[in-house]
Amino acid sequence: MSEESKPRFDQIAKFGDALLAADRALASKLSESVKGLNLDMSRFLPDRTELYTPPTASERNGYQSAGVLVKRMAETVQAWRKAAPADSQPVVLALLQGGNHIVVEQLSEESFHALRIDGSMDGTQCMLLTHQSSVQLLCILAKVENESERRRIGFVFDAVRMEA
């Protein structure tokens, strides 16, 4: 260290010591002023069980799965069937590009993004494997003229098979 900078360094060191002493004095005064007060801060802190837990990869991506889509459609059809008039039933139509449609008899999760649609198109039995983004599903209420026309729709997701 050069002789010219030494006095300046000493001044900075003295200033730092003075700041440290002032900080200790302030801390001591604060400590004295809060003695006797019950400062239980735990009541202001969240319970550790309520802390945010980030979702797993499966949870983050789960809403995108074909299984979630099929499950939600099954729940919707069940709700519609309960609320429908006695002479009506829900019908699910798979609307395809080009204007065709399939009357769905069973909707299944084939893979994470793929659906299997079993049903009929223009009176002919068919099965379609498709990416879930390639098809639109339309649920309608159709009149039932006689009980023999009443039918259930099958749904398969997460290794669960149900009818609605």
C-alpha positions, 0 to 999 in steps of 0.5 A, spaced: 500 500 500 502 506 498 504 512 503 499 516 499 493 511 500 494 509 507 491 515 511 485 514 506 484 507 508 485 509 515 479 514 515 475 508 511 476 503 517 475 508 522 468 510 519 467 502 518 468 501 525 463 507 527 458 504 523 459 497 526 459 500 533 452 504 531 449 498 529 451 494 535 448 500 539 441 500 535 441 492 536 442 493 543 437 498 544 432 494 540 433 488 544 432 492 550 425 495 548 422 488 546 424 485 552 417 482 556 413 483 549 411 476 547 413 476 540 411 469 538 412 470 530 409 463 529 402 465 529 404 469 522 407 464 519 404 459 515 403 452 517 408 447 514 403 443 511 400 448 507 406 450 504 406 450 496 408 443 493 410 443 486 406 439 482 409 432 479 411 432 472 405 427 471 400 432 475 403 438 470 401 434 464 395 430 466 390 435 464 393 434 457 391 426 457 386 423 453 384 419 459 382 426 462 378 428 456 375 421 456 373 421 464 370 428 463 366 426 457 363 420 461 362 425 467 358 430 463 354 424 459 352 421 466 350 428 469 346 429 462 343 423 463 340 424 470 338 431 468 335 429 461 327 428 460 324 421 461 323 421 453 331 423 451 338 420 452 345 423 451 348 422 444 355 423 443 357 425 436 365 425 434 365 430 429 371 429 423 374 433 418 370 433 412 364 434 415 363 426 417 361 424 424 361 418 428 355 416 433 359 414 439 358 407 442 365 407 446 370 412 447 377 410 450 383 412 452 388 409 447 395 412 449 397 419 452 394 423 446 390 418 442 383 416 442 379 410 440 372 411 438 368 405 436 361 407 433 357 407 427 358 412 421 352 412 416 349 406 419 356 402 418 360 400 424 367 403 425 373 404 429 377 410 429 384 411 432 386 419 432 390 424 436 385 427 441 386 434 437 383 431 431 376 430 433 371 434 436 366 431 441 359 433 441 354 431 446 346 432 444 340 430 447 336 425 442 328 423 443 327 416 445 321 413 441 321 407 444 325 403 450 328 399 445 332 405 442 335 407 449 342 405 449 348 406 454 355 409 452 362 406 454 368 410 456 375 407 458 380 411 461 386 409 466 384 402 466 377 403 468 371 401 464 364 405 465 358 406 462 354 412 462 
